[in-house]
Amino acid sequence: MRMIDVSCWIVWLSSSSAVSLPAHRALAGDASDVGQVRFPVSATAPAQETFNRAVAMLHSFWYENSDDAFSKVSSDDPLCGMAYWGLAMSYYHPLWSPPDAIALRKGWEAVQKAMEIGVGSQREKDYIAAIEVFYRDWDKIDHQTRSFAYSKAMEQLHQRYPEDNEAAVFYALSLIATALPTDRTYTNQKKAAEILERVRVEMPDHPGVIHYIIHAYDSPPLAHLALAAARRYARVAPAVPHAQHMPSHIFTRLGLWEESIQSNDASAGAAREYARKIRMNGVWDEQIHAMDYLIYAALQCAQDKKAKSVLDEFNAIQKINSENPKSAYPLAAILARYTLERRNWAEAASLTPAAWLRLERFPWAEAMICFARGLGATRSGQVTAAQNELAKIQALYHAVVENKPEPMNELVPSHSTAMRGLAGTERTCGRPSRERRDNPCGAERG
């Protein structure tokens, strides 16, 4: 999911083919605790040190800081072409939403600048050539085709330099990014994990290795294989908000609710602090993402006071830094979870998101709210209201199938199917709700 570029932009005036670079502020929090990366390039010693830190942040998806750091590399060593490779990589978020036209244009300009400056080795040329495959003809070729082409280029780079751990790690990430969502054998994920596990033997504190192992195993049948990585990642990269959150993907799948609460409390706090330090315009989507996992874990433990405190903070939000799928999902899910998990059907039936959320931009997120209202109406005997929500979901479904498919759009038909099984049936309407969930965390209810 694409995160907004919060840097101010200056124009590089050294040539007619200049590329815009972010004005590098002092990296927020002096983020030195980002994990250990060794990625030798043709650069001065100070620039090399900054480059390694930038790649470490890139591996933890801290794109806001990685582009600043790669900009600093270029400032410290104007002849380091790989600084622009890093900038191009910072615009491509493989596991999130496809980059928009602005990011694609900037990425392509960065690739062109990297090739114009040149590099000191064939290996570096091959890295630039690989990312160039992704950006080439971005305005003519669809995202998926270019992503598969980049993955193939990284496979060739990995084969050409089998001792290069960075090539292996970036290739593994490309496999995860191009895994088919319909493949329940998890072929790509298992192949990526095999590569990453080999690198982990040599580099146990490499942030990309640990991070991508979590992603590779982030599915119900594989999650137990990532538990060790999940419990290590936050310690390896303590300065990175996403590194605090990502382990909770595994904790959630395994029902380790207290660990998930601790993980997301830390992540939300780190995100607040980062946004404060850089004076971010709005609440960072990384914080909202953590809040969604946090309220879900608290509700599983029947820690309703904890959940309510998250909801209250959420309801106080007036603006987010970026309206994108990463923020849209929790914006809808937090509201739906709080009512449905507590089985407060009347509250769910009248659920009304704040107007500023603008969920209409994301029909699958709007469908989540309709589903919550519809289920609440069904359970409280409001048959007509439930049927109205079903009709809204079906309308959203028809709208999304007419547009270019997005991975998240599959949520709309799933909500429609679930609602059809409930709405208008006398067997379910008005049925008394069952007892509140058990308290697996052993905490006091509330």
C-alpha positions as CSV (number, residue, x, y, z in Angstrom):
1,M,0.0,0.0,0.0
2,R,1.4,3.3,-1.0
3,M,2.4,5.7,1.7
4,I,2.5,9.4,1.1
5,D,5.7,11.2,0.4
6,V,6.0,13.6,3.3
7,S,9.2,15.3,2.2
8,C,9.4,18.6,0.5
9,W,10.9,18.4,-2.9
10,I,13.7,20.3,-4.5
11,V,14.9,20.3,-8.1
12,W,18.3,18.8,-8.9
13,L,19.8,21.4,-11.2
14,S,23.1,19.7,-12.2
15,S,21.9,18.5,-15.6
16,S,19.1,18.9,-18.1
17,S,17.8,15.4,-17.1
18,A,17.5,16.3,-13.5
19,V,15.4,14.2,-11.1
20,S,13.6,15.6,-8.1
21,L,15.1,14.5,-4.8
22,P,13.6,14.9,-1.3
23,A,15.3,17.5,0.7
24,H,17.0,15.3,3.4
25,R,16.1,16.5,6.8
26,A,18.1,15.0,9.8
27,L,16.7,11.5,9.7
28,A,13.9,11.4,12.3
29,G,15.1,10.0,15.6
30,D,18.6,9.5,14.2
31,A,17.3,6.1,13.2
32,S,20.5,4.0,13.6
33,D,18.8,1.0,15.2
34,V,17.4,-0.3,11.9
35,G,19.2,-3.7,11.6
36,Q,22.5,-4.8,10.0
37,V,22.9,-4.5,6.2
38,R,26.1,-4.8,4.2
39,F,25.6,-3.7,0.6
40,P,28.9,-2.5,-0.8
41,V,28.7,0.0,-3.6
42,S,31.0,2.5,-5.3
43,A,30.9,5.4,-2.9
44,T,32.9,7.3,-0.3
45,A,33.1,5.8,3.1
46,P,30.6,8.2,4.7
47,A,28.2,7.7,1.8
48,Q,28.6,3.9,2.1
49,E,27.6,4.0,5.7
50,T,24.5,6.1,5.0
51,F,23.7,3.8,2.0
52,N,23.7,0.7,4.3
53,R,21.4,2.4,6.7
54,A,19.1,3.5,3.8
55,V,18.9,-0.1,2.5
56,A,18.1,-1.3,6.0
57,M,15.2,1.1,6.2
58,L,14.1,0.2,2.7
59,H,13.9,-3.5,3.9
60,S,11.6,-2.4,6.7
61,F,9.3,-0.5,4.4
62,W,10.3,2.8,6.1
63,Y,10.0,4.6,2.7
64,E,9.6,8.0,4.2
65,N,13.1,7.8,5.7
66,S,14.8,5.6,3.1
67,D,14.3,8.2,0.3
68,D,15.7,10.9,2.6
69,A,18.7,8.7,3.3
70,F,19.4,7.9,-0.3
71,S,19.1,11.6,-1.1
72,K,21.8,12.2,1.6
73,V,24.0,9.6,-0.1
74,S,23.8,11.5,-3.3
75,S,24.6,14.8,-1.5
76,D,27.6,13.2,0.2
77,D,28.8,11.5,-3.0
78,P,27.4,13.0,-6.2
79,L,29.1,10.3,-8.2
80,C,27.3,7.5,-6.5
81,G,24.8,6.3,-9.1
82,M,23.4,3.7,-6.7
83,A,21.9,6.4,-4.6
84,Y,19.4,6.9,-7.4
85,W,18.8,3.1,-7.6
86,G,17.8,3.4,-3.9
87,L,15.5,6.3,-4.6
88,A,13.8,4.3,-7.4
89,M,13.4,1.4,-5.0
90,S,11.8,3.7,-2.4
91,Y,9.0,4.6,-4.9
92,Y,8.2,0.9,-5.5
93,H,6.3,-0.7,-2.6
94,P,6.1,-4.3,-3.7
95,L,3.6,-5.6,-1.0
96,W,1.5,-2.5,-0.9
97,S,-0.6,-0.7,-3.6
98,P,0.9,0.0,-7.0
99,P,2.7,3.3,-7.2
100,D,0.6,6.2,-8.7
101,A,1.7,8.1,-11.7
102,I,3.6,10.7,-9.7
103,A,5.7,8.0,-8.0
104,L,6.2,6.1,-11.3
105,R,7.4,9.2,-13.0
106,K,9.9,10.0,-10.2
107,G,11.1,6.4,-10.1
108,W,11.7,6.4,-13.9
109,E,13.6,9.7,-13.6
110,A,15.7,8.2,-10.8
111,V,16.6,5.2,-12.9
112,Q,17.6,7.5,-15.8
113,K,19.8,9.6,-13.4
114,A,21.5,6.5,-12.1
115,M,22.3,5.4,-15.6
116,E,23.5,8.9,-16.5
117,I,25.9,9.1,-13.5
118,G,27.1,5.6,-13.9
119,V,28.4,3.1,-11.4
120,G,31.7,1.4,-10.7
121,S,30.9,-2.3,-11.3
122,Q,28.9,-4.6,-13.5
123,R,27.0,-5.8,-10.4
124,E,25.7,-2.3,-9.7
125,K,24.8,-1.9,-13.4
126,D,22.7,-5.1,-13.1
127,Y,20.9,-3.8,-10.0
128,I,19.9,-0.6,-11.9
129,A,18.9,-2.6,-14.9
130,A,16.6,-4.8,-12.8
131,I,14.6,-1.9,-11.4
132,E,14.7,-0.2,-14.8
133,V,12.6,-3.2,-16.0
134,F,9.9,-2.3,-13.5
135,Y,9.7,1.4,-14.5
136,R,10.2,1.1,-18.3
137,D,7.0,1.9,-20.2
138,W,5.1,2.4,-16.9
139,D,2.5,4.4,-18.7
140,K,1.9,1.6,-21.3
141,I,2.3,-1.7,-19.4
142,D,0.2,-2.7,-16.4
143,H,1.7,-3.0,-12.9
144,Q,1.4,-6.8,-12.6
145,T,3.3,-7.4,-15.9
146,R,6.1,-5.1,-14.8
147,S,6.2,-6.7,-11.3
148,F,6.7,-10.1,-12.8
149,A,9.3,-8.8,-15.2
150,Y,11.2,-7.2,-12.3
151,S,11.0,-10.5,-10.4
152,K,12.5,-12.3,-13.4
153,A,15.3,-9.8,-13.6
154,M,16.0,-10.2,-9.9
155,E,16.1,-14.0,-10.3
156,Q,18.8,-13.6,-13.0
157,L,20.7,-11.2,-10.8
158,H,20.6,-13.6,-7.9
159,Q,21.8,-16.4,-10.2
160,R,24.6,-14.2,-11.6
161,Y,25.8,-13.3,-8.1
162,P,25.0,-16.2,-5.8
163,E,27.1,-14.9,-3.0
164,D,25.4,-11.5,-2.9
165,N,23.0,-11.7,0.0
166,E,21.2,-8.5,-1.0
167,A,20.4,-10.0,-4.4
168,A,18.9,-13.0,-2.7
169,V,16.8,-11.0,-0.3
170,F,15.4,-8.6,-2.9
171,Y,14.7,-11.6,-5.1
172,A,12.8,-13.3,-2.3
173,L,10.7,-10.2,-1.7
174,S,9.8,-10.1,-5.4
175,L,8.6,-13.7,-5.2
176,I,6.3,-12.8,-2.3
177,A,5.1,-9.7,-4.2
178,T,4.2,-11.8,-7.3
179,A,2.6,-14.7,-5.4
180,L,-0.8,-15.5,-6.8
181,P,-3.6,-15.0,-4.2
182,T,-5.4,-18.1,-5.5
183,D,-2.4,-20.4,-4.9
184,R,-3.1,-22.2,-1.7
185,T,0.0,-24.2,-2.0
186,Y,2.0,-21.0,-1.4
187,T,4.6,-21.9,-3.9
188,N,6.2,-18.5,-4.2
189,Q,6.1,-17.9,-0.4
190,K,7.8,-21.2,0.3
191,K,10.5,-20.6,-2.3
192,A,11.1,-17.1,-0.9
193,A,11.4,-18.5,2.7
194,E,13.9,-21.1,1.6
195,I,16.1,-18.4,0.2
196,L,15.7,-16.2,3.2
197,E,16.4,-19.0,5.7
198,R,19.7,-19.7,4.0
199,V,20.7,-16.0,4.3
200,R,19.6,-15.9,7.9
201,V,22.2,-18.4,8.9
202,E,24.9,-15.9,7.9
203,M,23.0,-12.7,8.8
204,P,20.6,-13.4,11.6
205,D,20.0,-9.7,12.3
206,H,19.4,-8.7,8.7
207,P,16.1,-6.7,8.8
208,G,14.9,-7.8,5.3
209,V,15.5,-11.4,6.0
210,I,13.5,-11.4,9.3
211,H,10.8,-9.1,7.9
212,Y,10.2,-11.1,4.7
213,I,10.2,-14.4,6.5
214,I,7.2,-13.0,8.4
215,H,5.5,-12.0,5.1
216,A,6.4,-15.3,3.5
217,Y,4.7,-17.3,6.3
218,D,1.8,-14.8,6.9
219,S,-1.0,-17.4,6.2
220,P,-2.8,-19.7,8.5
221,P,-1.0,-23.0,7.6
222,L,2.5,-21.4,7.6
223,A,2.3,-18.9,10.4
224,H,3.9,-21.1,13.1
225,L,7.1,-21.2,11.0
226,A,7.6,-17.4,11.5
227,L,7.2,-17.2,15.2
228,A,10.9,-17.1,15.9
229,A,11.3,-14.3,13.3
230,A,8.3,-12.4,14.7
231,R,9.8,-12.4,18.2
232,R,13.1,-11.2,16.9
233,Y,12.2,-8.5,14.4
234,A,11.3,-5.7,16.8
235,R,14.6,-6.2,18.7
236,V,16.6,-6.1,15.5
237,A,15.1,-2.8,14.2
238,P,13.7,-1.0,17.3
239,A,13.8,2.4,15.7
240,V,11.3,1.3,12.9
241,P,7.6,1.6,13.6
242,H,6.7,-1.1,11.1
243,A,9.2,-3.5,12.7
244,Q,7.2,-3.1,16.0
245,H,4.0,-3.9,14.2
246,M,4.8,-6.6,11.7
247,P,5.3,-9.4,14.3
248,S,1.7,-9.0,15.3
249,H,0.6,-10.5,11.9
250,I,2.0,-13.8,13.2
251,F,0.8,-13.3,16.8
252,T,-2.7,-12.6,15.5
253,R,-2.7,-15.8,13.4
254,L,-1.5,-17.8,16.3
255,G,-3.9,-16.3,18.9
256,L,-1.0,-14.8,20.9
257,W,-3.1,-11.8,21.9
258,E,-1.0,-10.3,24.7
259,E,2.0,-10.3,22.4
260,S,0.0,-8.6,19.7
261,I,-1.2,-6.0,22.1
262,Q,2.4,-5.2,23.2
263,S,3.6,-5.2,19.6
264,N,0.9,-2.7,18.4
265,D,1.1,-0.5,21.5
266,A,4.8,-0.1,20.7
267,S,4.1,0.4,17.0
268,A,1.4,3.0,17.4
269,G,3.5,4.9,20.0
270,A,6.5,4.9,17.6
271,A,4.4,6.1,14.8
272,R,3.0,8.9,16.8
273,E,6.4,10.0,17.8
274,Y,7.8,9.8,14.2
275,A,4.8,11.9,12.9
276,R,5.4,14.5,15.7
277,K,9.1,14.8,14.9
278,I,8.7,15.4,11.2
279,R,5.5,17.5,11.7
280,M,3.5,15.1,9.6
281,N,0.3,16.6,8.2
282,G,-2.2,14.2,9.7
283,V,-2.1,10.9,11.5
284,W,0.3,8.5,9.9
285,D,-1.3,5.4,8.3
286,E,1.2,3.2,10.1
287,Q,-0.4,4.3,13.4
288,I,-3.9,3.5,12.2
289,H,-2.8,0.2,10.8
290,A,-1.4,-0.7,14.3
291,M,-4.5,0.6,16.0
292,D,-6.6,-1.9,14.0
293,Y,-4.6,-4.9,15.1
294,L,-4.5,-3.5,18.6
295,I,-8.3,-3.1,19.0
296,Y,-8.8,-6.6,17.5
297,A,-6.4,-8.2,20.0
298,A,-7.9,-6.3,22.9
299,L,-11.4,-7.5,22.0
300,Q,-10.3,-11.1,21.7
301,C,-9.2,-10.8,25.4
302,A,-12.4,-9.0,26.4
303,Q,-10.3,-6.1,27.4
304,D,-13.1,-3.7,26.5
305,K,-11.6,-0.7,28.3
306,K,-8.4,-1.0,26.3
307,A,-10.5,-1.4,23.1
308,K,-12.6,1.6,24.0
309,S,-9.5,3.7,24.5
310,V,-8.3,2.8,21.0
311,L,-11.7,3.6,19.6
312,D,-11.8,7.0,21.4
313,E,-8.4,7.9,20.0
314,F,-9.6,6.8,16.6
315,N,-12.7,8.9,16.8
316,A,-10.7,12.0,17.7
317,I,-8.7,11.8,14.4
318,Q,-9.6,14.6,12.0
319,K,-7.1,13.9,9.2
320,I,-4.8,11.2,8.0
321,N,-1.6,11.7,6.1
322,S,-2.6,9.6,3.1
323,E,-5.9,8.2,1.8
324,N,-4.8,4.8,0.5
325,P,-5.8,1.1,0.9
326,K,-3.5,0.8,3.9
327,S,-5.4,3.4,5.8
328,A,-8.9,2.7,4.3
329,Y,-9.0,-0.9,5.6
330,P,-8.5,0.0,9.3
331,L,-10.6,3.1,9.0
332,A,-13.6,0.7,8.2
333,A,-12.4,-2.3,10.2
334,I,-11.9,-0.5,13.6
335,L,-15.5,0.7,13.6
336,A,-16.9,-2.7,12.4
337,R,-14.8,-4.7,14.8
338,Y,-15.7,-2.8,17.9
339,T,-19.5,-3.3,17.4
340,L,-19.5,-6.8,16.0
341,E,-16.9,-8.4,18.4
342,R,-18.9,-7.1,21.3
343,R,-22.1,-8.3,19.7
344,N,-23.8,-4.9,20.1
345,W,-26.2,-5.4,17.3
346,A,-28.1,-2.2,17.7
347,E,-24.9,-0.2,17.7
348,A,-23.7,-2.1,14.6
349,A,-27.0,-1.5,12.8
350,S,-26.6,2.3,13.2
351,L,-22.9,2.5,12.5
352,T,-22.0,5.8,10.9
353,P,-18.4,6.6,9.9
354,A,-17.2,10.2,10.1
355,A,-17.7,12.1,6.9
356,W,-14.0,12.8,6.6
357,L,-13.2,9.1,6.0
358,R,-14.4,9.3,2.4
359,L,-14.7,5.5,2.2
360,E,-16.5,5.8,-1.2
361,R,-13.1,5.9,-2.8
362,F,-12.6,2.3,-1.6
363,P,-15.7,0.3,-2.3
364,W,-14.4,-2.8,-0.5
365,A,-14.0,-0.7,2.7
366,E,-17.4,0.8,2.3
367,A,-18.8,-2.7,1.9
368,M,-17.3,-3.6,5.3
369,I,-19.4,-0.9,7.0
370,C,-22.5,-2.0,5.1
371,F,-21.8,-5.6,6.2
372,A,-21.5,-4.5,9.9
373,R,-24.8,-2.5,9.6
374,G,-26.5,-5.4,7.8
375,L,-25.4,-8.0,10.3
376,G,-26.4,-5.7,13.2
377,A,-29.8,-5.2,11.6
378,T,-30.3,-8.9,11.0
379,R,-29.4,-9.9,14.5
380,S,-31.7,-7.2,16.0
381,G,-34.7,-8.2,13.8
382,Q,-34.6,-5.2,11.4
383,V,-35.3,-7.2,8.2
384,T,-35.8,-4.2,5.9
385,A,-32.7,-2.4,7.0
386,A,-30.7,-5.6,6.5
387,Q,-32.0,-6.0,3.0
388,N,-31.1,-2.4,2.3
389,E,-27.5,-3.0,3.3
390,L,-27.4,-6.1,1.2
391,A,-28.6,-4.1,-1.8
392,K,-25.8,-1.5,-1.1
393,I,-23.2,-4.3,-1.1
394,Q,-24.5,-5.8,-4.3
395,A,-24.4,-2.3,-5.9
396,L,-20.8,-1.9,-4.7
397,Y,-19.9,-5.3,-6.2
398,H,-21.3,-4.4,-9.6
399,A,-19.3,-1.2,-9.4
400,V,-16.0,-2.9,-8.7
401,V,-16.3,-5.6,-11.4
402,E,-16.7,-2.9,-14.0
403,N,-13.4,-1.3,-12.9
404,K,-9.9,-2.7,-13.2
405,P,-9.6,-5.4,-10.5
406,E,-7.8,-4.7,-7.3
407,P,-6.7,-7.4,-4.7
408,M,-8.9,-5.8,-2.0
409,N,-12.0,-5.8,-4.2
410,E,-12.5,-9.5,-3.5
411,L,-13.8,-8.5,-0.1
412,V,-17.0,-7.1,-1.7
413,P,-18.4,-10.3,-3.1
414,S,-17.5,-12.1,0.1
415,H,-19.5,-9.6,2.2
416,S,-22.4,-10.0,-0.3
417,T,-22.3,-13.8,0.0
418,A,-22.3,-13.6,3.8
419,M,-25.2,-11.1,3.9
420,R,-27.3,-13.1,1.5
421,G,-27.1,-15.9,4.0
422,L,-28.5,-13.7,6.7
423,A,-30.7,-11.0,5.5
424,G,-34.4,-11.6,5.4
425,T,-34.3,-15.0,7.1
426,E,-36.6,-15.4,10.0
427,R,-34.3,-18.1,11.4
428,T,-31.6,-15.5,12.2
429,C,-33.4,-12.2,12.5
430,G,-33.9,-11.4,16.2
431,R,-32.0,-14.5,17.4
432,P,-30.6,-13.7,20.9
433,S,-26.9,-13.2,20.8
434,R,-24.8,-15.9,22.5
435,E,-22.7,-15.2,25.5
436,R,-19.7,-12.9,25.2
437,R,-16.5,-14.5,24.1
438,D,-14.3,-16.3,26.5
439,N,-11.3,-14.4,28.0
440,P,-8.2,-16.3,26.6
441,C,-5.8,-13.7,28.0
442,G,-6.9,-14.2,31.6
443,A,-7.4,-10.4,32.0
444,E,-10.4,-8.7,33.7
445,R,-13.2,-8.1,31.3
446,G,-13.1,-4.4,30.4
